[in-house]
Amino acid sequence: KAGVTQTPRYLIKTRGQQVTLSCSPISGHRSVSWYQQTPGQGLQFLFEYFSETQRNKGNFPGRFSGRQFSNSRSEMNVSTLELGDSALYLCASSLYHETSGRRYNEQFFGPGTRLTVL
Amino acid sequence: GDSVTQMEGPVTLSEEAFLTINCTYTATGYPSLFWYVQYPGEGLQLLLKATKADDKGSNKGFEATYRKETTSFHLEKGSVQVSDSAVYFCALSGSASKIIFGSGTRLSIRP
């Protein structure tokens, strides 16, 4: 099975621009979560999607948004970029237990997209 | 809220040394606990996990035991190799379903 893929792997933008990152989960995985990793703040949860609906949200400003498509692929968007948005953005996918409505605890991570804001 | 505290790095050891990376957590209920590893330039890989008290997760010579009485999940390996050099993250998944990570511990192994 192919792993989680993220595109692009590297991105350079300038302040004020907006950016869209893409994530394709492992085949059969319907839950996708996004994390931001920075040296200062570590790994922080952004949001989680399942069935095209946001199920959980971290403590980030509204400039950070996401969506999920019917094929479970997900995108996240950051508008009006700031220097502090420079980070590694990680996507993780997991199975979802249909009966209980809960995500399986094990998440599989992609290699990340490294965003640099100049 | 839920939180994870792990020992600060960097940790530098010689090859074949014994490794312990401490991890403690705060959570309501009964979280699942994980250790993830991140090699340079890569995403996170699940190293091992434990889903209930007294469970021992193990993989590639690494072990960690879910200790509810001490709210700990320390990572151990009896004999480290240069290839174990990486950043290790302790994490929990609690009632809110999202994963909470510790700050990470950078491990460097000298040949």
Interface residues (C-beta under 8 A of the other chain):
Chain A: V4 Q6 S33 Y35 G42 L43 F45 E48 R55 N56 G58 L90 A92 R102 R103 N105 E106 Q107 F108 F109 G110 P111 G112
Chain B: S32 F34 Y36 G41 E42 G43 L44 Q45 L46 K49 T51 F89 S93 A96 S97 K98 I99 I100 F101 G102 S103 G104
